[in-house]
Amino acid sequence: MTPHQEKVLEISSSDSKSLELELGQNKNGFVNEAFVGDKSDNEKEKEVAQNEKNEEPFEFDDLLPHVGEFGMYQKILFLMMIPFAFSVAFVYFSQIFMTIVPNHWCWIPELANLTAEERIALAIPSGSAGNEKCSMYDVNYEELLQKGVKKSDPSWKIVSCKNGWEYDTVEVPYSSISTEQNWVCENSALPSTAQAIFFCGAILGGLVFGWIADRFGRIPALVGTNLIGLVGGVATIFCSGFWAFSFCRFLVGMAFDNCFTMMYILVLEYVGPKWRTFVANMSIAIFFTFAASVLPWIAYYLADWKLLCLVTSAPLLFGLLTPWMVPESARWLVSQGKTDKAIGILQNLSRYNRTNVGENIYEKFRISCAKAQKEEDSERTYTVLDLFKTPRLRRITIVLIILWMAISLVFDGHVRNVETLGLDVFLTFTIASATEFPADTFLTMVLDVWGRRWLAAGSLIISGIFSLLATVVPVGIPSATSAILGRFAINISYNIGLQYVAEILPTVVRAQGVALVHIMGYVASIISPFVVYLANISTSLPLLILGVLGVLSGLLALFLPETLDQELPQTLQDGENFGLGQKIWDFPCIKKKEVQSEPQLRRTSFRRASIRESFRGAVRSSMINRSSIRSGKSICVPENQIV
């Protein structure tokens, strides 16, 4: 044996003896009670508490890699989002085609034997914006026909329509409820009012079903929101007046967003962090975009607004089947202290994914859940009012509210303004809706490189510029192209905003804060139909307003802190200090790389804090879930995306 080996053996023997003494054991392996001594109960409790304190938390996202982060089970759930994505697209957009009003003019019974062009030439005054829609010449048309008069004389007396209206069936080849009920001229604001009432329903639905989701689970909320949307949609068919129609659309509005969001949340809560960006964005980019793009052609093919209402309500039926097809959210079950039930679901998930998870892993998770639940019960309760108690956090919150209201109004305004662009409304709507796919795809690629602040500001300003440009170029293809590019840019802004809000607000009030911001966005959406209605005064007014709002809100976004590569604020004080060292001209993509050791430390602390928040509090409303989970980075950030 070499001297070096003898030395190692000597050290090992010495360490073994020391360990033996520390354990208080004799050579026969029995405990030397005289050596160890008796410990008091207090000392034992302190020792146990210290061990628990030092033990690393083992949370939901620590368990997911063992059972599978995006295996067969999650892929099936991802595909099951399709009918729900169709539901939300149809709920949101179908009312446009139910209440669509094509070009129209006064109906003159005496001229029924003439062609439409001949009736317009003889009976309808013309102005700078084209033929009048709500006035006619007050003359004896039978006498004019006997004299062979074919064209009108501008000196004739002009009066309002006396016998109703006729509608351009080439532009829209079916009757909408607006044309059946003659919601035009003095009643032309009624379709916009009905759409505003729809958004009032969305506000109530967000509050009601958000509470149900937190109190009773995602599945009951999903069933409830789809059921009420289905009832409202089918009942719309039997409406024969404005208020009955508005009430039914209010019920459908309660399902808006929630009919998809609840399923969206549930799926994302089963997907591992590194897959959430893909699942969150591509479910919108593919499923939602496809549904929105084909909707105009469904309306065109059916050529009946009542049948359209029935067909677009059909996907809501899938929501009623979810208790037998989709498991409850395991994250929500854990947040409610139902850990054993959650583990049962995860064990089933593991079998589908063909992974083997030892019982010791589940036991470790069970212990960590119990500990976190105990800590949660002892924490202070915060309210949304805490966001307004300190000056800097108050200013950030107010900016977020104004910014999200502007984004919501501009987005919805572009959606509804397609009728005034001077082209075929069905084709234009399809092209504009299709911009969601490249917008989401582009955002997925650049958001974690360029950052939130400048990308949000830039996309809003670009949207505003193209909207303003559409008011000065010729009506037709040039104006429609500019407006569609504006829609593309606001799609990017909207998707950034969904994530940005949840990242800036501190953890202790994130849920309530995001809910407040999103409710204010719904309030702004109530206004958007009336902004579009201004096209009856001038076709340029809606785009002018949307353009100015886009530019101003883009500049406002620059006053927010950047959240890329930053630890999410946990406490109110963190929120007050968040971004203090940042400058307005800081661009994340050109910042110098930090040393490798510092990112590793930040990654660990950030991941633990953000995951713990999603584990403890789950998510407290449907709007919150969409905001905080949609990107997959605000609640649980993929480690390879945190610098």
Buried (B, 14 or more C-beta within 10 A) or exposed (E): EEEEEEEEEEEEEEEEEEEBEEEBBEEEEEEEEEEEEEEEEEEEEEEEEEEEEEEEBBBBBBBBEBBBBBBEBBBEBBEBBBBBBBBBBBBBBBBBBBBBBBEBBBBBEBBEEBEEEEBBBBBBBEEEEEBBBBBBBEBEBEEBBEEEEEEBEEEBEEEEBEEEBBBEEEBBEBBBBBBEBBBBBEEBBBBBBBBBBBBBBBBBBBBBBBBBBBEBBBBBBBBBBBBBBBBBBBBBBEBEEBEEBBBBBBBBBBBBBBBBBBBBBBBBBBBBBBBBBBBBBBBBBBBBBBBBBBBBEBBBBBEBBBBBBBBBBBBBEBBBEBEEEBBBBBBBBBBBBBBEBBBBBBEEBBBBBEBEBEEEBBEBBBBBBEBBBEEBEEEEEBEBEBBEEBEBBBEBBEBBBBBBBBBBBBBBBBBBBBBBBBBBBBBBBBBBBBBBBBBBBBBBEEBBEBBBBBBBBBBBBBBBBBBBBBBEBEBEEBBBBBBBBBBBBBBBBBBBBBBBBBBBBBBBBBBBBBBBBBBBBBBBBBBBBBBBBBBBEEBBBBBBBBBBBBBBBBEBBBEBBBBBBBBBBBEBEBBBBBBEEEEEEBEBEEEEEEEEEEBEEBBEEBBBBBBBBBBBBBBBBBBBBBBBBBBBBBBBBBBEBBB
